Amino acid sequence: MPRKLIGFHREDERALEQLIEDKFTTLQELMDEAVADLLKKHGRPTVFREALKKSVSDGVEVKTKEAVPRRSASRRRKRR
């Protein structure tokens, strides 16, 4: 995966560094969690399988039969 350069405000960077120490984790793990939460918040799938399910469910139209009024036998006879 290509690397991206992301800038943080100093206060945010300090807060992240403190969180990294407190949780015994890495910046990458925190960023993965943050991105997954953001995508979930906006209804975007985070993994390929979810994306595939979403695309299939969005593209399938469920058509229902509309009730067609049936003509009575007496009306059919009149037309002939």
N, C-alpha and C positions, 0 to 999 in steps of 0.2 A: 504494500500500500504506500502511496506517495506521502511524504512527510509535509506537514503544513506548519507555518510559523504563525503563532498566535501571540498577540501582545496583551498584557494585563496591566491594569492600574496598579501602582505600588501597594495600595491598601489591600486590593484583592489578592495580589501575589503573596503578601504576608499572611493573609487569612488562609489561603490555600496551603501554603507551607506549614502553617500550624495544624491544619486539618490533616495533612499528610502524616505529620509526626504523631498526632493523636490517634489516628486510625491505623497506623503502621501499614500504609499503602503507598502507591506511587501516583504521580500526577496523571499518568496514562490511565490508570484504573478509575481515578476520579472523573477524568474527562469522558471516558467510556460511559460511566454511569450518568453523567450530566447529559450527554448527547442522547442516550437511550430514553431518559426521562422527558427531554424536550420533544423528541419524535413521538413518543407516546401521547404527550399532551396535545399534539397537533394531529393525532390520528394517523401518523405515518408508521408503516411497518419498519422494524429494526433488523429483521433477518429475512433472507430470501424466501423461506417457506411462507412466512406471514405475507410478504409482498405478493407472492403467487396466489395465495388464497384470496387476498383482497382484490386482486385484479380479476380473478375469475368471478367472484361474487358481485363485483361492480359491473362486469360486462354481461352478465346473464340477465335476460329479461324474462320475468315470469309472466306468461300470458295465460289468462283465464278465459274460458269460454263464456261468452255473454249469452244470457238466456234469450233465445229467439222464441217469440210467441208462436205457438203452434196454431194452425188454423183448425177450426173444428171441421168434422166430416161434412157437415151441411154446407159450409162455405166452400169447401173444395169442389163439391158437386156442382155448385152454381157456376163456377168459373168455366167448367168444361163445356 
